[in-house]
Amino acid sequence: NAWALLSARGDMLRLSGPVPCGGCCGLLDDWTGAGRSRKPDAGDFLSVISPRPPRRSAWRPTIAAMDAPSQARRSGATILPGDSEHNAIFQCLAGQDVERVARLILTASGGPFRSFTSEQMARVSPCEAVAHPNWSMGAKISVDSATMMNKGLELIEAHHLFGLPSARIDILVHPQSVIHSMVEYVDGSTIAQLGSPDMRIPIAHCLAWPERIETRAEPLDLIKIASLTFEAPDETRFPSLRLARAALESGKGEAIVLNAANELAVAAFLDRRIAFGDIARIVEQAIDYTNAAAPQSIAEVIAIDQSVRAYVGQAMSRVNA
């Protein structure tokens, strides 16, 4: 059977390669609408779909997919990012040489606390944190959006997906979530991808690429939306952005530390064991404590991850004792 692995939010990477099609028709029905596109036959070749790994639980299936005979390194396949921001960048690049790109611009809604002061955010509850104004997502990614850690992780991912350094990847707050990302070229042109905030759109793009298929997503109505606004992110109120960029620029293992510590801290916040503002503080303490070197293998990545989780678990146990 074809592999079809989707995360809770639906983020994925599609690695095109010779994988015999089997039980994938339900996936196509769910996301594109039954009968709206030809279902694959048993002899067709289908792409491997694997999750963008925001959690350690996604690592092993992702690594297994990358190590399969049809994986991208051996087949020369095109990697199609399914996260809305990275998919938008892929569409804006449209095969252009990244050397002609001045910068990538990742847009962010700003989350439910975009206009909150630091004092107000110190008192927010998990229920408030998961109430995203635009997207319907799981609890963990919703809290990441509230802290803006999700955008920090997307910054790191954009670097690895598209090969641009941190200095050429910017983050722009765009509350309406209509422009999903932009690419600015060296000639002064900026190309943006617009659409309703609906994950069926980037997923359908991945499923159909290089063609297009219909979805049940609501068409974009710019007259109804009326205005699109933008603002600079505030790294003082949202320190996760600063921590993520520093982790990327360190060139060491800090991104692994960042991810592991954030997972545990978010889980503790959702369990009401720590306050919202403690999430970034715990992540920063873990980075300072660990001082992880750049891993040279997947085994070293897992070792760093396990070490961080042990440290953070002990640290929070002392706080809650």
C-alpha positions, 0 to 999 in steps of 0.5 A: 500500500502507499504510505499516507502519513498526516500529522494532526494539522495535516502538515506533510512532505510529499516525496515523489517516487515509485510507490505502488498505489493501494489504499489511498483513495479515501485520503483523496476523497477526504481532501479533494471531494469524492469524484472530483479527480480520477482515483489512482489505479492499483498499478499507478505510482503514488507519492510518499506522504510523510508528516512535517515533524514538529514532534518526536513521535513523527521522526521515525516514520519520516526517517523510514520514508526518507530511507525507503528505496524511493526516497528523494535523495536516490530518485531526484524527487521534488519535495513538496511542503504541505505546511501552508507557509512553505507551500506558499513559498514553493508556489511563489518560487515556481521553479525559479533559481533561489539565487535570484531570491532576495528574501523569503517572507513568512507570514504569521497571524499573530495568534490569539494574543497578538494585541495582548501586553506581557502582563495580560499574557501572564494570566491567560489560560490554556482554553484561551491559548488554543482559541486561534482566530483563523485556523482550526488546529490541535492543542499543541500547534495552537499553543505554538501559534499563541507563543509564535513558536510555530513561526520560529519552527517554520523559520528553521524549516524554511532554511532547510527546505529552500537553502536560504540563510536566516538573514534572508528569511523574514517574519511578518505579522498578517492578522487576516491569514490571507497571504500565506507567504511571499518571495521577494526577488532581486529585481524588486518584484514580490510574489505572494500566494493568497488563499482562504485559511484552509489546509485543504488548499496546500494539501490539494496542491501537494496531491495534484502537483504539477497539476491542480484539483478542485477542493471544498475550500471557500474561494477567496473573496477580497471584496468581503475581506476589504483590507489586508494589514501587516505589522512587525513581530514583537520579539519582546512579547514573543521571545520564542521568535528570538530563540528560534532564530538564534537556534538556527544561526548557532549552527549547532544542535540548539534547534533540537533542544528548542523543539524538545523543550518546547514540547514538554513546556507546552504539555505542562502549560496545557496541564496547567502546571506552568504559566503561559510565560514560563514556556519560553523561559523553560526553552531558553533555560534548556538551550543555555544548559544543554549547549548541544553540538551539531549532530552528525547522525540521527542517533545523535539527534535522538540522544540530544532530544532525550537529554533535553527531555530528561533535563526539562522533566527534572527542572519542572519537577523541582518547580512543581514540588 
